[in-house]
Amino acid sequence: MYNPKSRDANEFIDDAEVRSSIEDAKRLAADPANIERILAKAAKCKGLNHREAAVLLNVDDPATLDRIYHLAKEIKEQIYGKRIVMFAPLYLSNYCVNNCKYCGFRCANGIARVKLTQEQVSEEVRALEKLGHKRLLLEFGEDDRNCPIDYVLDCIRTIYAEKFENGAIRRVNVDIAATTGENYRKLKEAGIGTYILFQETYHKENYENLHPTGPKSNYAYHTEAMDRAMEAGIDDVGLGVLFGLNTYRYDFTGLLMHAEHLEATFGVGPHTISVPRICPADDISTQDFPDAISDDIFCKIVAVIRIAVPYTGMIISTRESAATRRKVLNLGISQISGGSRTSVGGYAIPETPEENSAQFDISDTRTLDEVVNWLLDLGHIPSFCTACYRAGRTGDRFMSLVKSGQIANCCAPNALMTLKEYLEDYAAPDTRAKGIQLIKKELEHIPNPKIKEIAIRNLKEIEEGKRDFRF
């Protein structure tokens, strides 16, 4: 039944193909020659198919693992450089009719139900802008009565309508439930960047057990959401699973098969892949999930995904501790959140413990400035860039620039200019000093003399008060 070009979820995520890939990988990983062949192919920075990646996921030899980790870091830096894109999640409603067993928003949970008014949305966005954020990921529960598509669209319009002394929120990405093609067209027309939807698990039987009631219980409809979104004109989509809901090898393989399906069907794979792990939430314990994974396995998953899909951005959230985030930053992560809240709102007025509308617990509780300072110490370039979205460099246009290496002519100077804006407008003195030194250093690595000259001029004008330069 396996057919990566099929529009049927049961065919492009074929259970027999997933299981066969996992079993064959165990056998093939025992032969060092197979590992060498796959690593040699991966080193060309062209990616791996799900069967090849599954073989690398079975590697346990410490020396070979070190080679995998080193290669993942090389590939990430070759394509994305030292840039780490910053974003913040903004939860606008936690009304939900689904009863997902792992989620704090599930309808059976007795948490406080909250939905922001448009005035409150404006307040939250103003609070986020004062922290320095330019890119938001909007989050909603699924409830057509309390949170219909018109409410989602109104929130997006409210956010884009806000104007600030130092510039507006420049890009909104959206994570909402699987919906219709018509609703995806409306989201595209509203100007969203990436549409993000986690599959949670690709194991159909386990998926249906974890989603006993509600619209999300329809495995095929949920799994085929990206097809409907891309058919409706959304050319940047983001995949993800929640590792720990099912065996990690199964979901790892299914995730890569989904990416291959999008590439085979639409000519472009996912813009991003997120790699969350199951974590505690109200009335939910990780003890209830025997497939929860260790830090070592998590690091291996991140590294092999980076090698398998080198041109796709990878996102890590504040579910993870600062120590774990530091590990995976060197294994392929290209986007990271900072100063996040998982309660509804929570930026303008912090939520009290008694209110408790959070979807899950946060491990990394540092402020955005603390995260930026930390990234600078590690030699990364915190980037607040949204230029590609705003210039129409999305979907296959973005991927063609990435695969040709030309994207560096845009991304590197844009990262430095948006970092400079942050340093001038929001950063603490120590963060500003570190950032200025890093910008001076990284300017020397811009290969194109003309672009370097323009970047230097723009940086000077940013210092003088002008904003929003981009290539």
N, C-alpha and C positions, 0 to 999 in steps of 0.2 A: 504493500500500500504506500510505501514512502515515496513522496513526490514533492520536492522543495518548491515547485512552481504551482502546486495546487492551492486553491483558496479554502480548502477544507482543513481545519485545524488538526483533525485526526490523521491527515495524510502528510502535512508538512512537519508535524510533531508526531511521527509514527512510533508507537510504543515499542514495536518489535525492532525498529532501527535504533532506538535509544538503547535498548537492552543489549542488542548485538554489538553496538559500539563500545559499551562498557565492558562486556566480556572479552571482546577481541583486544581491547586496550590492555587488559591485565596480562594477556599472553604476549603481546608485542612488546610491552615495556620490559619484559624479562630479557630481551635480546638487545645488548648495547648498540648493535648496528642500526636497529630501528630508531633508537634515540638519537644517534648521530645524524642519521638522514633527516629526521624531522627538525633537529636544531639547525642543520645547515640550510634547510629551506626557510625556516623562521628568520634566520639572520639576514635574508634578502629583503626583509621588511614588506613582504607581500601577503602575510597572513597564513593561517592554517585552517583546514576544514575541521569539522567537529570530531571526526575519527582520529585525526592526528593530534588534536589538542587533548583528547581523552587519554592518549598514550602518555603525554607529558604529565598529566594530572596524576598518573600512577607512579611517578618517580619518587623514590624515598632516599636514594643514595645522597648523602650530604654534599659531596663534591659536584654531582650533576645538578642538584637543586641550586647550588651557588651559581652555576653557569646559567640556569634558567632565570634566576633573579637578576643576574648581571645583564643578560640579554634583554629582559623586560625593561630595565632602566635605560639601556642604550636606545631601544626602540622608542620609548616615550620621549626621550630628550631629542632624538633625531627628528621626530615629527612635531612635538609640542614645545621643545626647548625646556627651559626651566619654569615656564609659566604655569600658574595654578589659578584657575578662574574661581572667583568668589561669588557666592550667592546666599540668599536666605529664604527659607520656607515661610510662607504666611498662610496660616490656617484661617479660613473665613467662615466655615460652618462645620459642626460635628454631628449634625442631624444625619442619621443613617438608618436605612431599612434592612441592611444586610446583617447577618449574624456570624461574621467571620470569627472563628474561634481564637485567633491570635491577636485580634485588634481591639484596642481600648475603645474604639468608636462603635463597636457592634451594638445592635439594637437591644440586646438582652442586658447590657451593662447599664448600671444605674448612675452613670456620670451626669453631670450638669450638661444640658443641651444648650448650645449657644449658636447664634447666627448674627454676624455683624451687620449693622445698618450701613448704608453708603457713607454716612457721616463718620461712623467708626472706622470703615475701611480707609477713608482719607486720613484719619488720625493715626492709624497704624502705619500707613505708607509714609507719612511725614516723620514719624518716629524712626522708621527704618532708614529714611534718607539722611536723617541727622547722625546716624551711626556711620554712614558712608556707603550704604548698599545702592547698587544700580540695577541689579538683576534679581528678580523674585521668582520663586516657584509657588504658585497658588495651589492650595490643598482644600478639598471639600469632601464631606461625606456624601453618600449617595441617597438622595431622598427627593423624588420628583415633586413632592408637594411643598416641602420646606426649602428646598434648594434646587429649583428648576433651572434649566439652561439660561433662561432670561436673567435670573439672579447672577449667574456666573458671568454673563456678558456685561451686565451692569457694573459688576466689580471691576472687570478689565477696563471698561471705559472710564470709571472713576479714577483708577490708578493712572492711566495715561493722561488724564485731564489735569492731574496735579502738577503744579509748577513750583520750582524751588529756586532760591537764590543761587545755588550751586549746580543747577541742572535737575532734570526730572529723573524718576525711575525710568530707565531706558529700555528695559526688556522684561516682559512677563512670560514665563513658561507656565504651563498648566498641567496639573495632575488631577484628572477627574475620571469618573467611572466610564466603562465602555458605553458608547452611545451610538446614535444613528449617523449616517452619512450627512444628512441635512444639518445636524448639530455641529458636526466637525467643520462643515463649510462656514457656519456662523462663527465658530472659534477662529478659523483662518481669517475671515473678514474683519474680526475684531483686532487682529494684529498680534496673535500669540507667536512666540518663537517656537519652542519645542513642545510637543505634546508627549507627556510621560505617563505611562501606565505599567505598573508592575504586574507580571503574571502570577506572582507569589510562588506557585509550583506548577511544573509542566506535567506532573503525574496525575492523569485524569481522575483516577479513583480517589487518590488522596486529596486532590483539589475539591472534589465534590463532598468529601467528608468534612473538610475544613470550612466549606461554605454551604451549610445545610439549608439555609433559607435566604430569600432575597434575590434580586436580579443577578447578583454576581455569582449565584450558584450555577448559572449556565456556562459550562466550561468552554464550549465552542464559540459562543458569542463573545465571551471575554477574550479568548485567544486570538480571534480574528479581528479584534478592534483596530489594530494597526493597519490592516488592509483597508478597512473602511475609512480610516483617517487619511491615508495616503491617496486613496481614490478621490477623496474630497478636496485634495489640494494641499494638505499639510505634509510638507516634504521633509521635515525634521521630526523624528520620533525617538523616544527614549524607552528602552527595555529595562527590565530588572526582575530578579526573583528575590524572595526572602529566604536566604539560606538558613536551614534548620527546620523548615516545615516538612521537608522530605529528604531523602538521601542526597548528599551534595553532588555525587557523580551524575545522578539522573538529571537534576535541575541544571547543572553546569552544561551537560550535553544538550538538553532541550533549549537552553538559552542560546547557544551557538547555532543550533538548527533554526531557531526563529530568525536570528540575524541573517543566516544564509537564505532563508525563504524570502525575506524582504529584498535582499540583493538580487536574487534570481527573478523575482516577480516585478520589482519596480526599478531595478538598476542601481539602487543605492540602499545600503544597510542602515542600521540605527545610528542616529547622531550621537547618542550617549547610551551607556550601559551603567546601571546602578548596582551596587553590590552590598545591600544591607543584610544584616543577620538578625535573627529573632532576638528580641530583647524584652525586658520586663515592661509591663504596663499595668494600669489599674485592673486588679482581679486576674492578672495573667502572670504566670511564672515560667521561666525557661525550663524548669524541671518537668513541665508538662510536654516538652518536645525533645524526645530522645535523640533526634537527628541534629540537634544543635552542634555547631562545629567549633573546633579549637582555633586559637590564634594561628598556629602553624598551618593548618589546612586553609584557613582564610587567606593567609599570605600567598599560598601556592595558587589558590583560585584566582586571585587578583593578577598575579604574574602571568599565568597561562592565558587568561583572557586578553591581557594586553598584547601578548605575542600573537594570539590567534586573530584578533581584530585590531590591528595596529592603528588604523585611522579613526577609530571610534573613541570619543571622549569617555572617561570613566569617572564616576561620581562616588564620593564617600560622605556619609552624613555624620551628624553628631551622635548617632547611636553608638559610635565607637569612641573609645578613650583616646586621649591625646597620644599616649604611647603607641597604640595600635595605628592611629592615623599616621604617625611619623613613619612607622615601618612601611606602610603601603604607599606612601607618597613616593618612595623610591622604587616601587614595583609597577607603576603605571597609572596612578591616579592623576587626573588632570583638572578635576573640579572638586571644591570643598566648601562646605557651609561654615559660617562663623557667627557666633552670638545667637544661635537659633532658639526658637520656641516651638514646641509641638502642641501647645494649647491654642485655642481659638483666640486670635489677636495676641496679646501678651507683650507687645513691644511698647505701646503707648502707656499702658497701665499693667504692670506685672500681675499675673494671676496669683491669688492666695491659695495655699494648700487645700482650703476647704472647698474652693470652687472646682478645681481639678477637672478641667476639660481636655487634658492632654491625651494624645493618641498613644504615646509611648514615652518611656523615660529617656532623658538625655545623659550621656556619659561625659561629653566634652562641654563643660559649662562656661568656657572662657568667652570673653567679649570679642567682638570683631577685631578691635585694635590689638588685643592680646594675641589672637590667631595670626594677624598680619605681621606683628612683631616677631612671632615664633617662626613663621615662614621665611622672613628675611634672615633670621639667624641661621636657618638651614640652607640658605643659598637659593631659595626659590623666589620667583617673581610673582607676587600677588597681582592678579589682573582683574580689573573691573570692566573689561571691554565687552561691548555689545555690537561692535561695528559690522560684523558679518550679517547678523540679522537685519540691521538697518540698511545695509547696502544691497540686500537681496542675495547675498552669498550663502544660500542655504541648499539643502538637498544635494543633488548631483553637482551643482556649481561649487558648493563648498568642498565636496569630496574630490572633485577633479583638481582643485587647487592644493588640497592636502596631499594627494597622491603624487602630484608633480613637484612638491616641495615649495611651490610659489606662495603658499599661505604664510610662510615665515616673513615675507616682505610686508605683510599686513599685521600679523599677530604680534610680532616682536616689538615694533615701535608703538603699536596701540596699547600693549600691556604697560609699557613704560610711561606713556602719556596718561593713561587712566590711573596708574599708581601715583603719578605726580599729583594729579587732582586730589586723590585721597589724602596724600601727605600734606598738601596745602590747606585742605578744608576741614579735615577730621582727625588727623593722627595726633597722638600724644608726642611730646618733644623727643623722647628716645626713639620711638618708631619713625618719626620724620627724619631724624639724623641717619638712622640705618638705611632708610629707603633712598635718601639722596645719594649716599655713597654707592648703593647698589646700582642706581640708575646711571651714574657716571661710569661705572665699570661695564655695565651691559651695553651702553651706547657703542663701545668699541667693538662689539661683536656683531653689529649690524653690517652685513656685507656690501649692500648697495650704497655707494657714496651719496647719491642724490637723495635717497630715502633717509639716510643718516643726517644729511644736512637739514632736511625739512623737519625731522624729528627734533633736532637740537633747537631749531627756531621755534617750533611749537611748544616745547618744554619751557623756553624762556617766556613765551607769551602766557602760558599757564601760570607761571610764577607772578606775572603782572596782573592776573585776574581774569584772563579769558579762559573759556571752557569748551569742551566737546569737540576736540580735534580728533580726526580719525582718518586712517588710510582705507 
